Amino acid sequence: MSATISPLAPKKYPKMPAIEGVRIATAEAGIKYKNRTDLLTMVFDAGTTVAGVFTRSKCPSAPVDLCRQNLGQGKARVLVVNSGNANAFTGKRGRETTSMTAAAAAKAVGCSVEEVFLASTGVIGEPLDPGKYSHLLAGMAKDARPDQWSEAAKAIMTTDTFPKVITATVKLGDVDVTLNGIAKGAGMIAPDMATMLSFVATDAPIAAPVLQDLLSKGTAKTFNAVTVDSDTSTSDTLLLFATGAAAKRGAPEITDPKDARLGAFRRAFNKMLKTLAIQVVRDGEGARKQIEVTVTGAKSARSAKRIALSIANSPLVKTAVAGEDANWGRVVMAVGKAGEPADRDRLAIWFGDNRLAVDGERDAGYSEEATSAYMKRDSIVIRADIGIGRGKATVWTCDLTKEYVAINGDYRS
Amino acid sequence: MSATISPLAPKKYPKMPAIEGVRIATAEAGIKYKNRTDLLTMVFDAGTTVAGVFTRSKCPSAPVDLCRQNLGQGKARVLVVNSGNANAFTGKRGRETTSMTAAAAAKAVGCSVEEVFLASTGVIGEPLDPGKYSHLLAGMAKDARPDQWSEAAKAIMTTDTFPKVITATVKLGDVDVTLNGIAKGAGMIAPDMATMLSFVATDAPIAAPVLQDLLSKGTAKTFNAVTVDSDTSTSDTLLLFATGAAAKRGAPEITDPKDARLGAFRRAFNKMLKTLAIQVVRDGEGARKQIEVTVTGAKSARSAKRIALSIANSPLVKTAVAGEDANWGRVVMAVGKAGEPADRDRLAIWFGDNRLAVDGERDAGYSEEATSAYMKRDSIVIRADIGIGRGKATVWTCDLTKEYVAINGDYRS
């Protein structure tokens, strides 16, 4: 946690309701941080289904390996998350740590080790001693309460400056079901699962394969469309839990991803993922401005997304926004370097509603004054129309400031 | 030009000899900068051959278009370069500017417009008025002198903090021939022709197709293996001119790239490109440290280069080096995100001679003290052995500092 809260932090946070079938406890295990919580235990009632998406890194963390393995069963009873140490690139000892943690967690809640899910975030390469926290799990499982969602979001923070929480209530059939989500950023964030950690739970009765379908489709335009610094973490994990408790109140059991009754739920879930993903960007390390990049007129949606990410990951574009400089020439550069089909002489560029370039050159009607005023906002929209097709994509990022360099220049020490 | 010279600037500069058949003039045209030269004219004797490599950007500048067009003839009589305005993304007016400049230059030296080569560097998207400098070309062509190489290097600088010059003399057959090179960086530097502009000239009598072969092969492990910020310019241009004047002194005319007599020349040329490319990195915007990244044991050389660039372009690796922090976990991350074949449990990482990780975890013999001392050096070598093949590659970059953000946060204004 940083001393300075991001200027893009929400003005207010939602009051997080309970999700029936989920109980939460946090603790100060002192893994790396002092005087703050760094351990989260989330206990699920029997019958809870689970789905997950993970980093595409070729060097995934030990907890990611464990989650992938346990996901096959589609059942979850407990989630244990620590901050301060990623248990990544820790070799055989890393696997011993996840085994021992899973055993302790399974014992604490009385389930099998295949129903345990783990996530760790923080420094890479330092061995994580399970002795620091595994003795706490039994007590946490016993003391866990349904009203601890905000505390959960705080316990998983690293360089985040604010906790990320969101809640939604929607109809499933005729019955209200609730979705709660938490996430943490804030550096080493790039597509291929953008946030390092995010957890969503609902009381809706949804089968694991349907959850997985919701999750896999939902991430493409949300978590996989945000980038802070183009650096993909070893630990990115997004888990979705469904306790099914709403079935008692008459919510229909959903076993088919095409079930029409899932519509409102899917929309609410996707909106939640988008909001959490954008919160991660708004708390990007050193972020002072949110940047939305939309590319239209590309050859395909896939091509549009690649161009959009080329713009969003360009250090020169990001530093220009930090300097409140409408340097659209750098957007031209980023379009040009993306390697995707483009025609220089058809390209048009907007910052907000200000069209700066059209037909391959500066817009004659371009107003430096209006654009400079626009650049002072804390949320900047960049649009590039490639002019050769119908492909469209939007991604989100933040500016690149001196604070990013300061935060990352001495993070480990 | 920046007020503060890079701490990585050369301690001394070579005295640049003349190249027979090349005359140089510089001038203060006031295109953007004041009280410094910003215009370079290089005049070549009749019979000079030329080769070039250019940016792969889909949005190339107007001068790049013109050079590509004129290269077909393989003959050069004059090069005109301006700094302060890139004449990129300037549409029809940009093409008019290159046409008018080429016409004025051709008239000044008495050659055809197809024998004119142009390069422009600076801001993108601002129209470049040829009226600002085209009237100067006739006088410059007349006053041009062979001993102006250092002045030439200064006139093409933008945010560079020192001029980049190099010279070499080698045998071609039994005759000494000379190679002179200049380059400018310093931001918007990434593979796909790394420097924005570099020009090399020799008095060796070498046919244009042979020059092109030398150049295309020479850039792969030199200019195309350096990166400052992963941003590829619209204007990257490297031109190689051969006046052939040494033929009078008995140097053999080289018309076949496989000619054995070319060996020493090729080696000297490649070394020159490497030195110029590394100088560009050492003058990268805000650079305080040079970083050499070598990847060994990858599946192929191509795979090794991709992994090396993933490490070299990672903002988290670059900020860690800036902070003198041997944060090898970020190297693991960068290997993992490269998308190339890798086996976490075979990976080994060195900073200098300090092996920090081996067999997928922290090296038991790792000394924090020795490594911390090493990180204080101004040239850092990172090596990652992937452990699965024989592919090898080396790339060069610089650290990412607050100064980079400062330089690029208000460059245009």
Interface residues (C-beta under 8 A of the other chain):
Chain A: T55 R56 S57 K58 C59 P60 A86 A88 F89 T90 G91 K92 R93 G94 V123 I124 G125 E126 P127 G187 M188 A190 D192 D229 S230 D231 T232 S233 T234 N313 S314 P315 L316 T319 A320 A322 G323 D325 N327 W328 G329 R330 V332 M333 A334 V335 G336 K337 A338 G339 E340 P341 A342 D343 R344 D345 L347 L356 A357 D359 G360 E361 R362 L400 T401 K402 Y404 V405 A406 N408 G409 D410 Y411 R412 S413
Chain B: T55 R56 S57 K58 C59 P60 A86 A88 F89 T90 G91 K92 R93 G94 V123 I124 G125 E126 P127 G187 M188 A190 D192 D229 S230 D231 T232 S233 T234 N313 S314 P315 L316 T319 A320 A322 G323 D325 N327 W328 G329 R330 V332 M333 A334 V335 G336 K337 A338 G339 E340 P341 A342 D343 R344 D345 L347 L356 A357 D359 G360 E361 R362 L400 T401 K402 Y404 V405 A406 N408 G409 D410 Y411 R412 S413
